[in-house]
């Protein structure tokens, strides 16, 4: 059995991250036939962290990336490192039981710690900064924060948590539009492309064979897999598919369970120290609670990175600055005369139930996958890499829990999937107004 996909070759998006990358990668395209224990398709956080975890366990790993390391969401996201995986985990109790739900909640906390430890172990320079605040747009959001606080405390969360009322919001954000907040000093923000590049260097130091500009053109499945590119082939016992929103037609079964949704970011010119202090006094990452959410933070050189506007239509805005600037000014009107130096977007992978999809193909038990992080990819990808490696190595209770949860295929096929969901999400955005 085999599958074919088109070949592409592109460089990084023109983002602030690409402009401030600490290193450039130039891994050669795959040429000729090579053998591996595990072949990984996808050079984002899922693939890189699976490679590191497997190499640390002694496996020979070959990683294939169609474009550049960190080209997709891993290298162009908002850089927010936030606790948790999934939304409303109690809905999965019928599949994994109450103990399974509790285990997933603990894994949502562990995911951030994996990033913390990886950065420290491999000395990755990625501007990792601790401090995050959820922002309430409505009174019910404040009530939700109260419940979140008590649940985190019951889970034994070891980092500082603090609720803020409306009169205290000036401590974290220079905007009048929020009714309250929840500070979490165990979450934070970082430079995602530099994290990905640092993890690629770590993987290489462990013996992982990395190849860029090596789009997979065909996969021959079987007791072993043959993964073909334009100029080479990897023969491996095991395959990991870590393509997320960029699965395309590589595996239609998995691709049908992920909706690519556009998210967009603008970066201002560097702000003065005084202005940066007014906007985000404690240099935290911040995110509101709306469906079409805003998320923002300061970069290491004091630019405001402002993102959001999750777009399910499948069409990017013609002018990202014109699209995003009014959203930024609604929060921070004092930036009306501030120059925008960078604007970019990319696709995140959304699943119907908002739980990361981690498992293996039923008909091909030597083919593993992880995808659909639904906006929590920085931490959840690192957890996925650990769980995939544990499962391949022999046993992973965490992997087994995720694999038990069924995932819906979006209706309509590739042509109708995005318009149908866009209409559905418009309804949810209207509910945000009331």
Backbone torsions as a table, in degrees:
resi	resn	phi	psi	omega
1	UNK	NA	137.5	-177.7
2	UNK	-142.9	161.8	176.9
3	UNK	-136.3	147.7	-179.1
4	UNK	-122.0	146.3	174.9
5	UNK	-137.9	158.3	178.1
6	UNK	-71.7	160.1	-179.4
7	UNK	-101.0	136.8	177.1
8	UNK	-132.3	158.6	175.8
9	UNK	-148.6	111.0	-176.5
10	UNK	-141.6	159.4	176.4
11	UNK	-95.6	-178.4	-179.8
12	UNK	-64.7	152.6	172.5
13	UNK	-61.2	150.7	-178.0
14	UNK	-76.2	64.6	-173.5
15	UNK	-99.4	167.7	171.0
16	UNK	-58.4	-37.0	-178.3
17	UNK	-65.0	-44.5	179.3
18	UNK	-63.7	-36.5	-179.3
19	UNK	-70.7	-21.4	-176.4
20	UNK	-119.7	22.1	178.2
21	UNK	-64.1	140.9	-177.5
22	UNK	-80.9	-15.2	177.9
23	UNK	-154.3	160.8	176.0
24	UNK	-114.1	138.7	178.6
25	UNK	-98.1	148.4	177.0
26	UNK	-146.9	51.9	178.5
27	UNK	-71.2	131.2	-174.3
28	UNK	-67.4	146.3	173.1
29	UNK	-60.5	151.7	176.9
30	UNK	-64.3	132.7	175.1
31	UNK	-135.6	131.6	178.3
32	UNK	82.4	-172.5	-177.3
33	UNK	-99.2	134.4	176.9
34	UNK	-133.5	155.4	177.8
35	UNK	-108.9	146.8	177.4
36	UNK	-152.3	158.1	169.2
37	UNK	-72.6	-43.3	-177.7
38	UNK	-134.4	131.4	170.1
39	UNK	-105.6	133.5	179.1
40	UNK	-117.0	130.7	175.5
41	UNK	-106.6	115.7	179.9
42	UNK	122.3	118.3	-178.0
43	UNK	-103.7	37.0	172.0
44	UNK	-98.8	-163.5	-176.6
45	UNK	-60.4	-38.1	179.9
46	UNK	-60.5	-53.0	-178.2
47	UNK	-65.5	-44.2	-177.4
48	UNK	-63.8	-42.4	-177.1
49	UNK	-77.2	-31.6	170.9
50	UNK	-62.1	-41.9	-179.6
51	UNK	-63.0	-44.8	179.5
52	UNK	-62.3	-48.2	-177.8
53	UNK	-61.8	-40.6	-179.6
54	UNK	-71.1	-42.8	179.4
55	UNK	-63.6	-37.3	176.6
56	UNK	-63.3	-23.7	178.1
57	UNK	-94.3	5.0	173.6
58	UNK	94.8	11.3	-179.1
59	UNK	-85.2	148.2	171.0
60	UNK	-86.8	119.9	-171.4
61	UNK	-123.5	135.8	170.8
62	UNK	-119.4	127.4	-178.9
63	UNK	-113.7	130.4	179.8
64	UNK	-113.3	125.3	177.7
65	UNK	-120.5	129.4	-175.6
66	UNK	-68.1	-30.7	-177.8
67	UNK	-122.7	-103.1	178.5
68	UNK	-122.2	153.3	174.7
69	UNK	-55.0	128.2	179.6
70	UNK	74.8	18.7	-176.5
71	UNK	-65.8	-35.5	-175.8
72	UNK	-85.5	-145.1	-175.4
73	UNK	-58.5	-30.1	-177.7
74	UNK	-60.9	-31.9	-177.1
75	UNK	-103.9	4.3	-176.7
76	UNK	-138.4	13.6	-177.0
77	UNK	-80.8	-176.9	-176.6
78	UNK	-70.5	-11.2	178.6
79	UNK	75.8	19.0	-179.7
80	UNK	-93.8	126.0	-178.2
81	UNK	-106.8	97.8	-168.9
82	UNK	-121.7	138.2	-180.0
83	UNK	-56.8	156.5	169.2
84	UNK	100.5	151.3	169.8
85	UNK	-134.5	134.7	177.3
86	UNK	78.6	173.6	-179.1
87	UNK	-131.8	126.7	178.4
88	UNK	61.0	60.0	-173.1
89	UNK	-62.9	-20.2	179.3
90	UNK	-60.0	-24.0	-179.5
91	UNK	-64.4	-16.8	-177.5
92	UNK	-98.0	6.9	-177.7
93	UNK	-60.3	-33.0	-179.2
94	UNK	-67.1	-20.1	179.9
95	UNK	-97.9	-34.2	-172.1
96	UNK	-124.4	-1.5	179.1
97	UNK	77.4	167.6	-178.4
98	UNK	-66.4	-34.5	177.7
99	UNK	-67.3	-36.1	176.8
100	UNK	-65.3	-41.2	176.8
101	UNK	-60.4	-45.3	179.3
102	UNK	-61.9	-41.1	179.4
103	UNK	-62.8	-40.0	178.6
104	UNK	-64.6	-37.8	178.1
105	UNK	-63.2	-41.2	176.8
106	UNK	-66.1	-37.2	178.2
107	UNK	-65.7	-30.9	176.3
108	UNK	-63.3	-29.1	175.0
109	UNK	-82.0	-38.8	179.6
110	UNK	-61.9	-32.8	-175.8
111	UNK	-57.4	-42.4	178.7
112	UNK	-66.7	-38.5	-180.0
113	UNK	-65.0	-31.7	176.5
114	UNK	-61.9	-42.8	177.8
115	UNK	-63.5	-46.7	179.7
116	UNK	-54.7	-47.6	-177.0
117	UNK	-70.2	-36.4	-179.9
118	UNK	-66.5	-43.1	178.7
119	UNK	-61.0	-43.0	-178.9
120	UNK	-69.4	-45.0	-175.4
121	UNK	-63.2	-42.4	-175.6
122	UNK	-102.4	9.7	175.0
123	UNK	51.3	54.8	-177.3
124	UNK	-88.5	123.5	179.4
125	UNK	-86.6	98.1	-176.7
126	UNK	-138.3	25.1	175.5
127	UNK	56.7	35.6	-178.7
128	UNK	-63.9	123.1	-175.7
129	UNK	-133.2	133.0	-175.9
130	UNK	-96.8	140.9	179.1
131	UNK	130.2	123.5	-177.3
132	UNK	-147.6	149.6	176.4
133	UNK	-140.0	124.9	168.4
134	UNK	-75.3	138.9	-176.3
135	UNK	-114.2	131.1	-177.6
136	UNK	-92.8	125.6	174.2
137	UNK	-92.6	-22.5	-178.1
138	UNK	-135.2	164.5	179.8
139	UNK	-61.6	-36.1	-179.8
140	UNK	-66.6	-26.2	175.7
141	UNK	-65.9	-38.5	177.2
142	UNK	-62.1	-41.7	177.6
143	UNK	-64.1	-38.5	176.6
144	UNK	-62.6	-39.8	179.9
145	UNK	-62.6	-37.8	178.6
146	UNK	-61.4	-43.4	177.7
147	UNK	-65.7	-41.2	179.0
148	UNK	-60.8	-42.8	-179.4
149	UNK	-58.7	-47.4	-176.6
150	UNK	-71.2	-33.6	176.8
151	UNK	-66.9	-43.8	179.1
152	UNK	-62.3	-40.5	177.1
153	UNK	-63.2	-40.1	178.7
154	UNK	-66.5	-28.5	177.7
155	UNK	-78.2	-5.8	-179.2
156	UNK	82.8	25.7	-179.4
157	UNK	-57.9	128.2	-169.1
158	UNK	-95.2	-0.7	-177.2
159	UNK	-102.2	159.2	-178.0
160	UNK	-64.0	133.3	174.7
161	UNK	-127.4	141.2	178.8
162	UNK	-153.4	130.0	175.0
163	UNK	-82.7	142.3	176.3
164	UNK	-120.3	139.5	171.4
165	UNK	-94.6	179.8	-174.2
166	UNK	-58.7	-36.5	-177.1
167	UNK	-72.2	-14.3	-178.3
168	UNK	-102.2	-2.0	-173.7
169	UNK	-65.1	-23.4	178.2
170	UNK	-63.6	-14.8	178.2
171	UNK	-69.7	-24.2	-175.6
172	UNK	-121.5	-22.2	-176.9
173	UNK	-148.9	137.3	179.6
174	UNK	-89.8	56.4	179.3
175	UNK	-141.7	146.5	-175.9
176	UNK	-94.6	5.9	-167.7
177	UNK	-92.3	5.9	-172.7
178	UNK	-117.6	146.0	-175.6
179	UNK	-94.6	-10.5	-179.1
180	UNK	172.1	-179.9	-178.4
181	UNK	-160.5	166.9	174.1
182	UNK	-130.3	111.2	177.9
183	UNK	-80.9	137.2	177.3
184	UNK	-135.0	108.8	-178.4
185	UNK	-85.0	3.3	174.6
186	UNK	-98.3	-0.9	172.2
187	UNK	-114.5	170.6	-177.1
188	UNK	-176.2	-144.6	-177.7
189	UNK	-151.8	162.9	-175.0
190	UNK	-161.4	174.4	176.1
191	UNK	-90.8	101.8	-169.6
192	UNK	-66.7	-36.2	-179.8
193	UNK	-67.5	-39.9	177.4
194	UNK	-66.5	-32.0	173.8
195	UNK	-63.8	-46.9	180.0
196	UNK	-62.0	-42.9	-180.0
197	UNK	-65.9	-38.0	176.6
198	UNK	-66.4	-37.0	178.2
199	UNK	-71.1	-32.8	174.6
200	UNK	-63.1	-42.4	177.6
201	UNK	-63.3	-39.4	177.9
202	UNK	-63.5	-45.0	178.9
203	UNK	-61.1	-43.6	179.3
204	UNK	-61.6	-39.8	179.9
205	UNK	-65.1	-22.3	179.1
206	UNK	-90.5	0.7	178.0
207	UNK	99.6	4.4	177.9
208	UNK	-68.4	136.9	178.7
209	UNK	-95.2	112.1	-176.5
210	UNK	-107.7	138.8	179.0
211	UNK	-134.3	121.6	173.1
212	UNK	-94.3	170.9	-179.3
213	UNK	49.5	41.8	-176.4
214	UNK	-129.5	63.4	179.6
215	UNK	-64.0	139.0	178.5
216	UNK	-79.4	127.8	-179.6
217	UNK	-101.9	-24.3	179.8
218	UNK	-160.6	144.3	173.9
219	UNK	-122.7	125.2	172.5
220	UNK	-100.2	113.5	-177.8
221	UNK	-88.1	158.2	178.1
222	UNK	163.1	-161.7	178.1
223	UNK	-60.1	-30.8	164.3
224	UNK	-124.5	163.1	-177.9
225	UNK	-113.9	147.2	172.7
226	UNK	-117.5	116.3	-175.8
227	UNK	-108.1	112.8	-172.1
228	UNK	-99.6	141.0	168.2
229	UNK	-120.8	-178.3	-177.9
230	UNK	-60.7	-30.6	-173.7
231	UNK	-123.1	2.1	-176.1
232	UNK	-160.3	-175.2	-179.0
233	UNK	-153.4	137.5	174.3
234	UNK	-109.3	123.7	173.4
235	UNK	-100.6	123.1	-174.3
236	UNK	-142.9	154.9	175.6
237	UNK	-72.7	-32.7	-171.8
238	UNK	-137.0	147.1	179.6
239	UNK	-126.8	137.9	171.2
240	UNK	-117.3	127.6	174.5
241	UNK	-102.3	112.8	-178.6
242	UNK	-125.4	53.4	-173.3
243	UNK	-98.3	-20.0	176.4
244	UNK	52.7	-123.3	-175.4
245	UNK	-68.3	-11.9	-178.1
246	UNK	-108.1	30.4	177.3
247	UNK	-65.0	-34.0	-177.5
248	UNK	51.0	-130.4	-177.5
249	UNK	-102.4	14.7	179.8
250	UNK	-57.9	-43.1	174.4
251	UNK	-143.9	96.8	-176.3
252	UNK	-56.6	-32.3	179.6
253	UNK	-61.4	-49.2	178.8
254	UNK	-72.5	-38.2	-179.9
255	UNK	-61.2	-32.0	180.0
256	UNK	-71.5	-12.5	-179.5
257	UNK	-99.5	3.4	-180.0
258	UNK	-126.3	129.0	174.3
259	UNK	-102.1	118.1	173.5
260	UNK	-70.8	125.7	-179.7
261	UNK	-125.5	133.6	-176.4
262	UNK	-79.8	137.8	173.5
263	UNK	-133.0	147.1	-167.3
264	UNK	-135.1	147.6	-175.5
265	UNK	-137.4	141.0	168.6
266	UNK	-120.4	150.1	178.7
267	UNK	-126.8	126.8	-179.5
268	UNK	-76.4	173.0	166.1
269	UNK	-63.5	161.7	177.5
270	UNK	-58.5	133.0	179.1
271	UNK	-89.0	158.8	173.3
272	UNK	-68.2	157.8	179.1
273	UNK	-59.2	-38.7	-179.6
274	UNK	-65.8	-42.9	-179.2
275	UNK	-68.5	-42.6	177.4
276	UNK	-59.7	-38.6	179.7
277	UNK	-66.6	-34.4	177.9
278	UNK	-69.6	-40.6	-175.1
279	UNK	-73.2	-50.1	-177.8
280	UNK	-135.2	83.9	-169.7
281	UNK	-57.0	-32.6	-176.7
282	UNK	-109.5	16.4	176.5
283	UNK	53.3	42.2	178.7
284	UNK	-91.4	161.8	162.7
285	UNK	-81.8	142.7	-177.6
286	UNK	-134.3	148.3	-178.7
287	UNK	-153.9	133.6	177.6
288	UNK	-88.7	-173.7	-168.8
289	UNK	-114.4	10.2	-178.8
290	UNK	-76.9	163.3	176.0
291	UNK	-61.9	-50.0	175.0
292	UNK	-90.5	69.2	-167.1
293	UNK	-70.3	157.7	167.4
294	UNK	-103.4	138.9	171.9
295	UNK	-136.7	141.1	-175.3
296	UNK	-159.6	162.8	-178.3
297	UNK	-169.0	174.7	174.0
298	UNK	-99.1	143.6	172.7
299	UNK	-82.5	174.6	-179.6
300	UNK	-63.8	-27.0	178.2
301	UNK	-101.6	25.2	170.3
302	UNK	66.5	33.7	167.5
303	UNK	-87.9	147.2	169.4
304	UNK	-85.5	121.8	172.9
305	UNK	-101.4	113.1	-173.3
306	UNK	-120.2	121.9	-175.6
307	UNK	-133.6	172.4	176.2
308	UNK	147.2	-144.7	177.4
309	UNK	57.4	51.7	-178.7
310	UNK	-56.6	119.6	-170.8
311	UNK	-111.6	115.3	-176.6
312	UNK	-96.0	3.0	-173.7
313	UNK	-77.6	-18.0	-175.1
314	UNK	85.5	1.1	179.8
315	UNK	-118.3	127.7	175.8
316	UNK	-76.2	149.6	174.5
317	UNK	-64.2	147.2	-179.6
318	UNK	-64.9	-34.4	-178.0
319	UNK	-133.2	103.1	-175.9
320	UNK	-64.7	-39.2	179.6
321	UNK	-62.4	-47.8	179.6
322	UNK	-62.5	-30.7	-179.5
323	UNK	-75.8	-41.7	-172.5
324	UNK	-94.3	-29.7	-175.0
325	UNK	-57.8	-44.1	178.0
326	UNK	-60.5	-33.0	177.3
327	UNK	-65.8	-42.4	177.8
328	UNK	-64.1	-42.2	-177.1
329	UNK	-70.6	-25.6	175.9
330	UNK	-65.3	-33.2	178.1
331	UNK	-85.8	-42.7	-176.0
332	UNK	-128.1	77.6	-178.0
333	UNK	-61.8	-21.2	-179.3
334	UNK	-67.8	-10.0	-180.0
335	UNK	-91.1	15.5	-175.6
336	UNK	-56.2	-34.3	-177.8
337	UNK	-104.6	15.7	-178.5
338	UNK	-89.2	134.4	-178.2
339	UNK	-72.6	142.2	172.4
340	UNK	-99.0	119.4	-175.9
341	UNK	-95.4	-26.7	-177.3
342	UNK	-140.5	145.9	174.7
343	UNK	-149.2	130.1	-178.6
344	UNK	-156.1	169.7	177.4
345	UNK	-147.9	-179.8	179.4
346	UNK	-176.4	177.0	-176.6
347	UNK	-105.5	130.9	168.8
348	UNK	-105.1	156.8	-178.7
349	UNK	-98.9	122.4	-178.6
350	UNK	-110.1	132.2	172.4
351	UNK	-103.3	156.6	-174.9
352	UNK	-61.1	-35.4	-177.8
353	UNK	-103.6	6.2	175.9
354	UNK	65.6	13.7	176.0
355	UNK	-100.1	134.0	175.2
356	UNK	-53.3	137.2	-179.5
357	UNK	-94.7	108.3	-178.0
358	UNK	-128.4	120.9	-177.6
359	UNK	-176.6	-157.6	175.7
360	UNK	-137.8	156.1	-179.5
361	UNK	-68.8	129.2	-177.6
362	UNK	-57.1	-39.6	-177.3
363	UNK	-86.8	-8.2	-179.6
364	UNK	-136.6	80.9	-173.2
365	UNK	-65.9	-9.3	175.1
366	UNK	-95.9	11.1	177.2
367	UNK	-115.8	115.5	-177.4
368	UNK	-107.6	160.2	179.5
369	UNK	-151.8	159.0	170.5
370	UNK	-151.6	134.1	-173.7
371	UNK	-167.9	179.8	171.7
372	UNK	61.2	59.1	-177.5
373	UNK	-83.1	-10.2	169.1
374	UNK	54.3	41.6	174.6
375	UNK	93.8	-3.7	177.3
376	UNK	-114.5	35.5	-169.7
377	UNK	-70.6	-29.9	-174.9
378	UNK	-60.7	-44.2	179.2
379	UNK	-85.6	-41.3	-173.6
380	UNK	-67.0	-32.0	177.0
381	UNK	-63.6	-38.1	180.0
382	UNK	-68.5	-38.3	173.8
383	UNK	-64.0	-43.5	-178.9
384	UNK	-59.9	-42.7	178.7
385	UNK	-58.3	-41.3	178.9
386	UNK	-66.4	-45.2	-177.8
387	UNK	-67.1	-39.6	177.8
388	UNK	-62.1	-45.6	-179.7
389	UNK	-63.5	-41.7	178.1
390	UNK	-61.3	-42.5	-178.6
391	UNK	-65.8	-42.4	179.8
392	UNK	-67.0	-35.3	-178.4
393	UNK	-73.7	-19.2	177.3
394	UNK	153.9	-45.3	-174.6
395	UNK	-158.7	137.5	174.1
396	UNK	-152.3	107.9	177.4
397	UNK	-63.2	-36.6	179.1
398	UNK	-64.5	-45.4	176.4
399	UNK	-57.9	-44.9	-177.8
400	UNK	-61.2	-36.6	178.4
401	UNK	-64.2	-49.8	-179.8
402	UNK	-61.8	-39.4	-176.6
403	UNK	-67.6	-21.0	-179.5
404	UNK	-77.3	-18.3	-175.7
405	UNK	-84.0	121.7	178.6
406	UNK	-75.5	153.7	-178.9
407	UNK	-129.7	134.4	-177.4
408	UNK	-76.6	142.2	169.6
409	UNK	-84.8	128.9	179.4
410	UNK	-63.3	137.3	-177.3
411	UNK	-74.7	160.9	169.3
412	UNK	96.1	-11.9	-177.4
413	UNK	74.2	175.4	-175.9
414	UNK	-56.7	-34.6	-175.1
415	UNK	-71.7	-37.6	-174.5
416	UNK	-103.1	-12.4	-172.6
417	UNK	-59.2	-51.0	-176.8
418	UNK	-66.3	-48.2	178.3
419	UNK	-58.6	-39.1	179.8
420	UNK	-64.2	-44.4	-179.4
421	UNK	-71.5	-34.1	177.6
422	UNK	-59.0	-40.9	178.1
423	UNK	-65.1	-40.8	178.3
424	UNK	-64.7	-41.6	-178.9
425	UNK	-69.7	-28.9	175.4
426	UNK	-60.0	-39.4	177.5
427	UNK	-61.2	-45.3	179.8
428	UNK	-65.0	-35.0	177.8
429	UNK	-67.6	-35.7	176.4
430	UNK	-64.1	-35.0	178.3
431	UNK	-66.0	-28.0	177.3
432	UNK	-62.2	-25.9	-175.7
433	UNK	-74.6	-31.0	-174.8
434	UNK	-92.1	NA	NA
